[in-house]
Amino acid sequence: MMENKVVSFFTFGLFLLLAGAISKVFHWSQSNLLMGIGLVFELLAALLFAWKKVNNK
């Protein structure tokens, strides 16, 4: 169950980063917001992954 959440957060974060990068090329004003939210999702996925590794110790 926890692995599915990590993968979901990771892939959604990658999608937002990719969408932010594409929108940056087209000079969309919200591109930095998309990239920032994508980074938050990536950080959340990394924290969940680390939390799972620490609890399995």
Long-range contacts (C-beta under 8 A, 24 or more apart in sequence): 2-48, 2-52, 3-52, 5-48, 6-45, 6-48, 6-49, 6-52, 7-45, 9-41, 9-42, 9-44, 9-45, 9-48, 10-41, 10-42, 10-45, 12-41, 13-38, 13-39, 13-40, 13-41, 13-42, 13-44, 13-45, 14-38, 14-42, 16-41, 17-42
